[in-house]
């Protein structure tokens, strides 16, 4: 009798350990605490991860002057873009209000959508103009590297935020 109870308790403890361990792992994945990409994937993708920084590729052989110029361009863009981003946020909040209210006003909704589109267009134009200014200060070798790595700054293929959680297709 005691052996049977001991086996039951042992199985219960073992199941609880498995459940607890899988729960901790799932929480870590949700928070973005993944293992080093080079440990999981070798080759070109792991190498490219090291070549990218938080704002895009680490351009090789940048002089201190180039770094300072890029920093000032980034700060200037941030100052210009912030009010536009704030306006977009306000318009999107207004759109949520209009679309979730009891009375639906199609003209008002369409007007806000048009305003958001105009602001996003303006923001994209600022970003493209800033990229052109960055390219002007690069050497030919740096420009080739920059162009080959453009748009790979940690975002997914759809242009959104980096993916979290398991990726489609395994790995």
C-alpha positions as CSV (number, residue, x, y, z in Angstrom):
1,X,0.0,0.0,0.0
2,X,2.7,2.5,0.9
3,X,4.6,1.7,-2.3
4,X,1.6,2.5,-4.4
5,X,1.0,5.8,-2.6
6,X,4.7,6.6,-3.0
7,X,4.5,5.9,-6.7
8,X,1.3,8.1,-7.1
9,X,3.0,11.0,-5.2
10,X,6.1,10.6,-7.2
11,X,4.1,10.7,-10.5
12,X,2.2,13.8,-9.3
13,X,5.5,15.6,-8.4
14,X,7.0,14.6,-11.7
15,X,4.0,16.0,-13.7
16,X,4.1,19.2,-11.6
17,X,7.8,19.7,-12.4
18,X,7.2,19.3,-16.1
19,X,4.2,21.7,-16.1
20,X,6.2,24.2,-14.0
21,X,9.3,24.0,-16.3
22,X,7.2,24.4,-19.5
23,X,5.4,27.4,-18.0
24,X,8.7,29.2,-17.1
25,X,10.0,28.5,-20.5
26,X,6.8,29.9,-22.1
27,X,7.0,33.1,-20.0
28,X,10.7,33.6,-21.0
29,X,9.8,33.3,-24.7
30,X,6.9,35.7,-24.3
31,X,9.3,38.3,-22.7
32,X,11.7,37.9,-25.6
33,X,14.4,36.2,-23.5
34,X,15.5,33.7,-26.1
35,X,18.8,31.9,-26.4
36,X,21.6,33.4,-28.3
37,X,20.7,33.1,-32.1
38,X,24.2,31.8,-32.8
39,X,23.6,28.8,-30.5
40,X,20.4,27.8,-32.4
41,X,21.3,28.8,-36.0
42,X,24.7,28.8,-37.6
43,X,25.7,30.3,-40.8
44,X,24.6,33.5,-42.6
45,X,21.6,34.4,-40.4
46,X,23.6,34.2,-37.1
47,X,26.3,36.3,-38.7
48,X,23.8,39.0,-39.9
49,X,22.4,39.3,-36.4
50,X,25.8,40.4,-35.2
51,X,26.1,43.0,-38.0
52,X,22.9,44.7,-37.0
53,X,22.5,47.2,-34.2
54,X,19.4,48.6,-32.6
55,X,18.9,51.2,-35.4
56,X,20.1,49.1,-38.4
57,X,23.4,47.7,-39.7
58,X,26.7,48.4,-38.0
59,X,28.4,50.2,-41.0
60,X,32.1,49.2,-41.1
61,X,34.9,51.7,-40.8
62,X,32.9,54.8,-39.8
63,X,35.0,57.7,-38.8
64,X,34.3,59.7,-35.7
65,X,33.1,62.6,-37.9
66,X,30.7,60.2,-39.7
67,X,29.4,58.9,-36.4
68,X,28.7,62.4,-35.2
69,X,27.0,63.4,-38.4
70,X,24.8,60.3,-38.3
71,X,24.0,61.0,-34.6
72,X,23.0,64.6,-35.4
73,X,20.8,63.4,-38.3
74,X,19.1,60.9,-36.1
75,X,18.4,63.5,-33.4
76,X,17.1,66.0,-36.0
77,X,14.8,63.3,-37.5
78,X,13.6,62.4,-34.0
79,X,12.7,66.1,-33.3
80,X,10.8,66.4,-36.6
81,X,9.1,63.1,-36.4
82,X,7.9,63.3,-32.8
83,X,5.1,65.8,-33.3
84,X,3.9,63.9,-36.3
85,X,3.9,60.6,-34.4
86,X,2.0,62.3,-31.6
87,X,-0.6,63.5,-34.1
88,X,-0.9,60.0,-35.6
89,X,-1.5,58.6,-32.1
90,X,-4.2,61.3,-31.4
91,X,-5.9,60.6,-34.7
92,X,-5.9,56.8,-34.1
93,X,-7.4,57.4,-30.7
94,X,-10.1,59.6,-32.3
95,X,-10.7,56.8,-34.9
96,X,-11.1,54.2,-32.1
97,X,-13.6,56.5,-30.4
98,X,-15.6,57.1,-33.7
99,X,-15.7,53.4,-34.6
100,X,-16.7,52.2,-31.2
101,X,-19.4,54.7,-30.4
102,X,-23.1,53.9,-30.6
103,X,-23.7,56.2,-33.5
104,X,-21.5,55.6,-36.5
105,X,-20.6,58.6,-38.7
106,X,-19.0,57.3,-41.8
107,X,-17.9,60.8,-43.1
108,X,-16.1,61.6,-39.8
109,X,-14.4,58.1,-39.8
110,X,-13.3,58.5,-43.4
111,X,-12.0,62.0,-42.7
112,X,-9.9,60.8,-39.8
113,X,-8.5,57.9,-41.9
114,X,-7.5,60.4,-44.6
115,X,-5.7,62.6,-42.0
116,X,-3.9,59.6,-40.5
117,X,-2.8,58.6,-44.1
118,X,-1.5,62.1,-44.8
119,X,0.5,62.1,-41.5
120,X,2.0,58.7,-42.2
121,X,3.0,59.9,-45.7
122,X,4.7,62.9,-44.2
123,X,6.5,60.8,-41.7
124,X,7.7,58.4,-44.4
125,X,9.0,61.3,-46.5
126,X,11.0,62.5,-43.5
127,X,12.5,59.1,-43.0
128,X,13.4,58.6,-46.7
129,X,15.0,62.1,-46.8
130,X,17.0,61.3,-43.7
131,X,18.2,58.0,-45.3
132,X,19.4,60.0,-48.3
133,X,21.3,62.4,-46.1
134,X,23.0,59.4,-44.3
135,X,24.0,58.0,-47.7
136,X,25.6,61.3,-48.7
137,X,28.2,61.0,-45.8
138,X,29.2,57.4,-46.6
139,X,32.1,56.2,-48.7
140,X,31.4,53.9,-51.6
141,X,32.3,50.8,-49.6
142,X,30.1,51.8,-46.7
143,X,27.3,52.7,-49.1
144,X,27.4,49.2,-50.7
145,X,27.2,47.7,-47.2
146,X,24.4,50.1,-46.2
147,X,22.3,49.3,-49.3
148,X,22.8,45.6,-48.9
149,X,21.5,45.7,-45.3
150,X,18.9,48.4,-45.7
151,X,15.5,47.5,-44.2
152,X,16.9,44.6,-42.1
153,X,17.0,46.5,-38.8
154,X,15.3,43.7,-36.8
155,X,11.8,44.0,-38.2
156,X,9.9,41.2,-39.7
157,X,9.3,41.0,-43.5
158,X,5.9,42.8,-43.2
159,X,7.6,45.9,-41.8
160,X,6.1,45.5,-38.3
161,X,7.7,45.0,-35.0
162,X,10.1,42.1,-34.4
163,X,8.3,38.8,-34.1
164,X,7.8,37.3,-30.6
165,X,7.1,33.7,-29.8
166,X,7.5,30.7,-32.0
167,X,8.1,31.4,-35.6
168,X,6.0,29.7,-38.4
169,X,7.7,26.7,-39.9
170,X,9.5,25.6,-36.7
171,X,12.8,26.8,-35.2
